[in-house]
Amino acid sequence: MKKFINDVDQLLVESLSGFARAHADIVSLHLDPNFVTRRHKAENKVAIISGGGSGHEPLHTGYVGYGMLDAACPGHVFTSPSPDQMLAAAEAVHAGKGVLFIVKNYAGDVMNFEMAAEMLPFEHATVLTSDDVAVENSTYTTGRRGVAGTVIVEKVVGSLAETGADLAACKALGDKVNSRTATMGVALTSCTVPAAGRPTFDIADNELEMGVGIHGEPGRRREAMRQADAIVQDLVDAILHDLKPASGSEILLLVNGFAATPLMELYLLYNSAAGLLEAQGLKISRSHVGNTTTALDMAGASITVCLLDDEIRQHWDSPVHTAGLRWQL
């Protein structure tokens, strides 16, 4: 294993410290327990909080800032954050209108966020993201996994919260976005968890894992490596089978890298997916390509489709200022 590490036990704190220094205009780092908040606390709005195991950067700390999250709780690599992290983050950013947790559907994340929620002295709600169409049953989840579609939920709900909307409205929009979003991923290599020091799974140079999870969980099947167009066809087919969009539907197409796949290849995947989706009569009116929800050093990618309506499009387009997403109208 070759990685830029001083001490495996200090990796997370050193990484978070570097992140906070690099983006000191946007975020503040809190240690013991670990969580990241906006540099300047927002007032009179629903506080949006997310989190999960580290190793998926920029998810979630990279999405703390105006237009998205008020706080993020990073656990150790591929390990759920603890309830005390979530509770401390909620108390730090609560601004009088309640707290909305956005939680990826993994058993540990769900359990710990529920424990934290039970201890909160103020109004709260949860949006559970479950966009991964690869999985129907998993020991990691109580159903479908939450993966790259979580970024869309965080962006859209974060935008609505900035308008002063109440907790019920923010939760309702989050649930709607999740229900209209589907993701399918593929891995060419394994990831290597630093504490383990070896690849999570073995895969031959001429193989791929179709439907892999962002922690290296097994996918739908192991198969021979093929040309990119054939791989994308399978990813898109799985998404369309799940969403069943009507011809003429307007969509957001997100191509996400797992960290070790270069942008040259991600844009090739986008080109292939866009052609297939347009051939189905779908209108790609919004798009994003890059590393949004990674898996440490895994080579691979996922494709996400979100069915847009006027409300979702408006809040996707709205200004955002975070380390991981940043744009103006």
KEBA-549842 format. One record per residue (C-alpha): x, y negated, z negated; residue number from 0; residue in three letters. Coordinates in nm, 2 decimals, always signed. Example, Ala and Ser with C-alpha at 12.3 -4.5 7.8 and 13.67 -1.06 7.14 Angstrom:
KEBA-549842
+1.23, +0.45, -0.78, 0, ala .
+1.37, +0.11, -0.71, 1, ser .
//
This chain:
KEBA-549842
+0.00, +0.00, +0.00, 0, met .
+0.14, -0.34, +0.10, 1, lys .
-0.05, -0.64, -0.04, 2, lys .
+0.04, -0.98, -0.18, 3, phe .
-0.01, -0.90, -0.54, 4, ile .
+0.18, -0.99, -0.86, 5, asn .
-0.02, -0.77, -1.11, 6, asp .
-0.33, -0.58, -1.01, 7, val .
-0.49, -0.66, -1.35, 8, asp .
-0.44, -1.04, -1.28, 9, gln .
-0.53, -1.03, -0.91, 10, leu .
-0.89, -1.17, -0.95, 11, leu .
-0.80, -1.45, -1.19, 12, val .
-0.50, -1.56, -0.97, 13, glu .
-0.72, -1.55, -0.66, 14, ser .
-1.00, -1.74, -0.82, 15, leu .
-0.75, -2.00, -0.95, 16, ser .
-0.61, -2.05, -0.60, 17, gly .
-0.96, -2.07, -0.46, 18, phe .
-1.06, -2.34, -0.71, 19, ala .
-0.74, -2.54, -0.65, 20, arg .
-0.79, -2.52, -0.27, 21, ala .
-1.15, -2.64, -0.30, 22, his .
-1.13, -2.87, -0.60, 23, ala .
-1.36, -3.12, -0.43, 24, asp .
-1.64, -2.86, -0.41, 25, ile .
-1.61, -2.62, -0.70, 26, val .
-1.50, -2.57, -1.07, 27, ser .
-1.37, -2.25, -1.21, 28, leu .
-1.47, -2.12, -1.55, 29, his .
-1.28, -1.83, -1.71, 30, leu .
-1.37, -1.58, -1.98, 31, asp .
-1.63, -1.51, -1.86, 32, pro .
-1.55, -1.58, -1.49, 33, asn .
-1.78, -1.78, -1.28, 34, phe .
-1.77, -2.06, -1.02, 35, val .
-2.00, -2.37, -1.02, 36, thr .
-2.04, -2.68, -0.81, 37, arg .
-1.79, -2.95, -0.90, 38, arg .
-2.08, -3.19, -0.96, 39, his .
-2.38, -3.03, -1.12, 40, lys .
-2.70, -3.08, -0.93, 41, ala .
-3.00, -3.23, -1.12, 42, glu .
-3.38, -3.17, -1.10, 43, asn .
-3.36, -2.86, -0.87, 44, lys .
-3.39, -2.49, -0.90, 45, val .
-3.05, -2.35, -0.97, 46, ala .
-2.95, -2.08, -0.72, 47, ile .
-2.70, -1.82, -0.85, 48, ile .
-2.56, -1.51, -0.68, 49, ser .
-2.26, -1.28, -0.74, 50, gly .
-2.13, -0.93, -0.70, 51, gly .
-1.80, -0.75, -0.68, 52, gly .
-1.50, -0.93, -0.54, 53, ser .
-1.35, -0.82, -0.21, 54, gly .
-1.62, -0.96, +0.01, 55, his .
-1.49, -1.32, +0.04, 56, glu .
-1.61, -1.57, +0.12, 57, pro .
-1.92, -1.41, -0.03, 58, leu .
-2.02, -1.53, -0.29, 59, his .
-1.78, -1.79, -0.44, 60, thr .
-1.72, -1.94, -0.09, 61, gly .
-2.09, -2.04, -0.07, 62, tyr .
-2.10, -2.25, -0.39, 63, val .
-2.17, -2.61, -0.30, 64, gly .
-2.43, -2.84, -0.15, 65, tyr .
-2.70, -2.66, +0.04, 66, gly .
-2.63, -2.32, -0.09, 67, met .
-2.54, -2.19, -0.44, 68, leu .
-2.51, -2.37, -0.77, 69, asp .
-2.30, -2.09, -0.91, 70, ala .
-2.14, -1.75, -0.83, 71, ala .
-2.03, -1.47, -1.06, 72, cys .
-1.74, -1.26, -0.92, 73, pro .
-1.69, -0.92, -1.07, 74, gly .
-1.37, -0.72, -1.03, 75, his .
-1.31, -0.57, -0.68, 76, val .
-1.62, -0.38, -0.57, 77, phe .
-1.75, -0.40, -0.93, 78, thr .
-2.06, -0.57, -1.05, 79, ser .
-2.03, -0.89, -1.26, 80, pro .
-2.13, -0.85, -1.62, 81, ser .
-2.45, -0.99, -1.78, 82, pro .
-2.25, -1.24, -1.99, 83, asp .
-2.10, -1.39, -1.67, 84, gln .
-2.45, -1.44, -1.52, 85, met .
-2.59, -1.58, -1.85, 86, leu .
-2.30, -1.82, -1.89, 87, ala .
-2.34, -1.93, -1.52, 88, ala .
-2.71, -1.98, -1.56, 89, ala .
-2.67, -2.19, -1.87, 90, glu .
-2.41, -2.40, -1.70, 91, ala .
-2.61, -2.49, -1.39, 92, val .
-2.97, -2.49, -1.51, 93, his .
-3.12, -2.82, -1.41, 94, ala .
-3.47, -2.81, -1.56, 95, gly .
-3.65, -2.62, -1.28, 96, lys .
-3.56, -2.26, -1.35, 97, gly .
-3.30, -2.02, -1.20, 98, val .
-3.32, -1.80, -0.90, 99, leu .
-3.09, -1.51, -0.88, 100, phe .
-3.00, -1.38, -0.53, 101, ile .
-2.89, -1.02, -0.58, 102, val .
-2.76, -0.76, -0.33, 103, lys .
-2.94, -0.43, -0.38, 104, asn .
-2.67, -0.22, -0.56, 105, tyr .
-2.76, -0.04, -0.88, 106, ala .
-2.50, -0.21, -1.09, 107, gly .
-2.57, -0.56, -0.96, 108, asp .
-2.95, -0.51, -1.01, 109, val .
-2.91, -0.37, -1.36, 110, met .
-2.67, -0.64, -1.49, 111, asn .
-2.87, -0.93, -1.34, 112, phe .
-3.19, -0.79, -1.49, 113, glu .
-3.01, -0.77, -1.83, 114, met .
-2.90, -1.13, -1.80, 115, ala .
-3.24, -1.25, -1.69, 116, ala .
-3.40, -1.09, -2.00, 117, glu .
-3.18, -1.31, -2.22, 118, met .
-3.25, -1.64, -2.04, 119, leu .
-3.45, -1.89, -2.24, 120, pro .
-3.59, -2.06, -1.92, 121, phe .
-3.79, -1.97, -1.62, 122, glu .
-3.63, -1.74, -1.37, 123, his .
-3.69, -1.51, -1.07, 124, ala .
-3.49, -1.28, -0.84, 125, thr .
-3.46, -1.22, -0.47, 126, val .
-3.32, -0.88, -0.39, 127, leu .
-3.15, -0.86, -0.05, 128, thr .
-3.18, -0.53, +0.14, 129, ser .
-3.09, -0.59, +0.50, 130, asp .
-2.88, -0.29, +0.57, 131, asp .
-3.07, -0.06, +0.81, 132, val .
-2.81, +0.21, +0.80, 133, ala .
-2.92, +0.34, +0.46, 134, val .
-3.24, +0.50, +0.35, 135, glu .
-3.11, +0.67, +0.04, 136, asn .
-2.79, +0.60, -0.15, 137, ser .
-2.64, +0.66, -0.49, 138, thr .
-2.51, +0.30, -0.48, 139, tyr .
-2.86, +0.15, -0.44, 140, thr .
-3.22, +0.20, -0.51, 141, thr .
-3.29, +0.17, -0.14, 142, gly .
-3.13, -0.03, +0.14, 143, arg .
-2.81, -0.21, +0.06, 144, arg .
-2.78, -0.59, +0.06, 145, gly .
-2.50, -0.69, +0.31, 146, val .
-2.43, -0.98, +0.55, 147, ala .
-2.79, -1.09, +0.57, 148, gly .
-2.74, -1.21, +0.21, 149, thr .
-2.56, -1.51, +0.35, 150, val .
-2.87, -1.62, +0.55, 151, ile .
-3.09, -1.58, +0.24, 152, val .
-2.84, -1.80, +0.04, 153, glu .
-2.82, -2.06, +0.31, 154, lys .
-3.20, -2.09, +0.37, 155, val .
-3.31, -2.08, +0.01, 156, val .
-3.02, -2.31, -0.10, 157, gly .
-3.15, -2.57, +0.15, 158, ser .
-3.51, -2.54, +0.02, 159, leu .
-3.39, -2.59, -0.34, 160, ala .
-3.22, -2.91, -0.24, 161, glu .
-3.56, -3.06, -0.14, 162, thr .
-3.69, -3.02, -0.50, 163, gly .
-3.91, -2.72, -0.42, 164, ala .
-4.02, -2.52, -0.72, 165, asp .
-3.90, -2.17, -0.83, 166, leu .
-4.20, -1.98, -0.68, 167, ala .
-4.15, -2.15, -0.34, 168, ala .
-3.77, -2.07, -0.34, 169, cys .
-3.84, -1.70, -0.42, 170, lys .
-4.11, -1.67, -0.16, 171, ala .
-3.88, -1.81, +0.11, 172, leu .
-3.60, -1.58, +0.00, 173, gly .
-3.82, -1.27, +0.01, 174, asp .
-3.95, -1.38, +0.36, 175, lys .
-3.60, -1.42, +0.50, 176, val .
-3.49, -1.08, +0.36, 177, asn .
-3.80, -0.91, +0.52, 178, ser .
-3.71, -1.06, +0.86, 179, arg .
-3.34, -0.97, +0.85, 180, thr .
-3.16, -0.65, +0.95, 181, ala .
-2.79, -0.56, +0.96, 182, thr .
-2.59, -0.26, +1.09, 183, met .
-2.22, -0.22, +1.05, 184, gly .
-1.94, +0.00, +1.18, 185, val .
-1.59, +0.07, +1.05, 186, ala .
-1.27, +0.16, +1.24, 187, leu .
-1.06, +0.19, +0.93, 188, thr .
-1.10, +0.23, +0.56, 189, ser .
-1.05, -0.05, +0.30, 190, cys .
-0.79, -0.01, +0.02, 191, thr .
-0.90, -0.11, -0.33, 192, val .
-0.58, -0.25, -0.49, 193, pro .
-0.63, -0.06, -0.82, 194, ala .
-0.66, +0.26, -0.63, 195, ala .
-0.36, +0.20, -0.40, 196, gly .
-0.49, +0.42, -0.12, 197, arg .
-0.76, +0.41, +0.14, 198, pro .
-1.11, +0.47, +0.01, 199, thr .
-1.18, +0.73, +0.28, 200, phe .
-0.98, +0.90, +0.55, 201, asp .
-1.06, +0.84, +0.92, 202, ile .
-0.87, +0.94, +1.22, 203, ala .
-0.73, +0.69, +1.48, 204, asp .
-0.99, +0.82, +1.73, 205, asn .
-1.29, +0.80, +1.50, 206, glu .
-1.53, +0.54, +1.37, 207, leu .
-1.79, +0.53, +1.08, 208, glu .
-2.13, +0.42, +1.21, 209, met .
-2.34, +0.25, +0.95, 210, gly .
-2.06, +0.21, +0.69, 211, val .
-2.12, +0.01, +0.37, 212, gly .
-1.92, -0.29, +0.26, 213, ile .
-1.75, -0.09, -0.02, 214, his .
-1.65, +0.19, +0.22, 215, gly .
-1.96, +0.40, +0.15, 216, glu .
-2.03, +0.66, +0.41, 217, pro .
-2.24, +0.56, +0.71, 218, gly .
-2.50, +0.75, +0.92, 219, arg .
-2.24, +0.95, +1.10, 220, arg .
-1.87, +0.99, +1.18, 221, arg .
-1.81, +1.00, +1.56, 222, glu .
-1.55, +0.95, +1.83, 223, ala .
-1.42, +0.61, +1.92, 224, met .
-1.59, +0.46, +2.22, 225, arg .
-1.59, +0.14, +2.42, 226, gln .
-1.73, -0.17, +2.25, 227, ala .
-2.04, -0.19, +2.45, 228, asp .
-2.15, +0.16, +2.36, 229, ala .
-2.09, +0.09, +1.99, 230, ile .
-2.28, -0.24, +2.00, 231, val .
-2.57, -0.06, +2.18, 232, gln .
-2.61, +0.17, +1.88, 233, asp .
-2.59, -0.12, +1.63, 234, leu .
-2.85, -0.32, +1.82, 235, val .
-3.08, -0.02, +1.87, 236, asp .
-3.08, +0.04, +1.49, 237, ala .
-3.17, -0.32, +1.42, 238, ile .
-3.44, -0.34, +1.69, 239, leu .
-3.59, -0.02, +1.56, 240, his .
-3.62, -0.17, +1.22, 241, asp .
-3.74, -0.52, +1.30, 242, leu .
-3.95, -0.44, +1.60, 243, lys .
-3.95, -0.80, +1.73, 244, pro .
-4.20, -0.91, +1.99, 245, ala .
-4.06, -1.02, +2.32, 246, ser .
-4.00, -1.39, +2.31, 247, gly .
-3.91, -1.39, +1.94, 248, ser .
-3.65, -1.65, +1.84, 249, glu .
-3.36, -1.51, +1.65, 250, ile .
-3.04, -1.59, +1.46, 251, leu .
-2.76, -1.36, +1.56, 252, leu .
-2.47, -1.32, +1.31, 253, leu .
-2.16, -1.12, +1.39, 254, val .
-1.96, -1.06, +1.08, 255, asn .
-1.61, -0.93, +1.05, 256, gly .
-1.50, -0.70, +0.77, 257, phe .
-1.17, -0.89, +0.74, 258, ala .
-0.92, -0.70, +0.96, 259, ala .
-1.09, -0.75, +1.29, 260, thr .
-0.97, -1.05, +1.49, 261, pro .
-1.20, -1.32, +1.62, 262, leu .
-1.12, -1.22, +1.98, 263, met .
-1.29, -0.89, +1.91, 264, glu .
-1.58, -1.04, +1.71, 265, leu .
-1.67, -1.27, +2.00, 266, tyr .
-1.65, -0.97, +2.24, 267, leu .
-1.90, -0.80, +2.01, 268, leu .
-2.12, -1.11, +2.01, 269, tyr .
-2.12, -1.12, +2.39, 270, asn .
-2.23, -0.76, +2.41, 271, ser .
-2.50, -0.79, +2.15, 272, ala .
-2.63, -1.12, +2.29, 273, ala .
-2.67, -0.95, +2.64, 274, gly .
-2.86, -0.66, +2.49, 275, leu .
-3.09, -0.88, +2.28, 276, leu .
-3.17, -1.12, +2.56, 277, glu .
-3.24, -0.82, +2.79, 278, ala .
-3.52, -0.74, +2.53, 279, gln .
-3.67, -1.08, +2.58, 280, gly .
-3.54, -1.23, +2.26, 281, leu .
-3.42, -1.59, +2.24, 282, lys .
-3.10, -1.64, +2.05, 283, ile .
-3.14, -2.00, +1.93, 284, ser .
-2.89, -1.99, +1.64, 285, arg .
-2.57, -1.79, +1.60, 286, ser .
-2.27, -1.75, +1.38, 287, his .
-1.95, -1.55, +1.43, 288, val .
-1.67, -1.49, +1.17, 289, gly .
-1.59, -1.33, +0.84, 290, asn .
-1.89, -1.40, +0.61, 291, thr .
-1.92, -1.07, +0.41, 292, thr .
-1.59, -0.88, +0.42, 293, thr .
-1.47, -0.55, +0.28, 294, ala .
-1.11, -0.62, +0.17, 295, leu .
-0.89, -0.51, +0.45, 296, asp .
-1.13, -0.30, +0.65, 297, met .
-1.13, -0.31, +1.03, 298, ala .
-1.49, -0.32, +1.15, 299, gly .
-1.79, -0.55, +1.19, 300, ala .
-2.16, -0.58, +1.14, 301, ser .
-2.43, -0.73, +1.34, 302, ile .
-2.72, -0.91, +1.18, 303, thr .
-3.05, -1.04, +1.34, 304, val .
-3.29, -1.27, +1.16, 305, cys .
-3.63, -1.34, +1.30, 306, leu .
-3.67, -1.72, +1.29, 307, leu .
-3.97, -1.93, +1.24, 308, asp .
-3.99, -2.31, +1.20, 309, asp .
-3.93, -2.30, +0.83, 310, glu .
-3.63, -2.07, +0.84, 311, ile .
-3.47, -2.25, +1.14, 312, arg .
-3.51, -2.59, +0.96, 313, gln .
-3.33, -2.47, +0.65, 314, his .
-3.06, -2.28, +0.84, 315, trp .
-2.98, -2.61, +1.03, 316, asp .
-2.98, -2.83, +0.73, 317, ser .
-2.65, -2.98, +0.60, 318, pro .
-2.43, -2.75, +0.40, 319, val .
-2.09, -2.82, +0.23, 320, his .
-1.92, -2.51, +0.09, 321, thr .
-1.58, -2.35, +0.14, 322, ala .
-1.73, -2.08, +0.36, 323, gly .
-2.00, -2.28, +0.55, 324, leu .
-1.99, -2.64, +0.63, 325, arg .
-2.19, -2.85, +0.88, 326, trp .
-2.40, -3.16, +0.92, 327, gln .
-2.71, -3.23, +1.12, 328, leu .
//
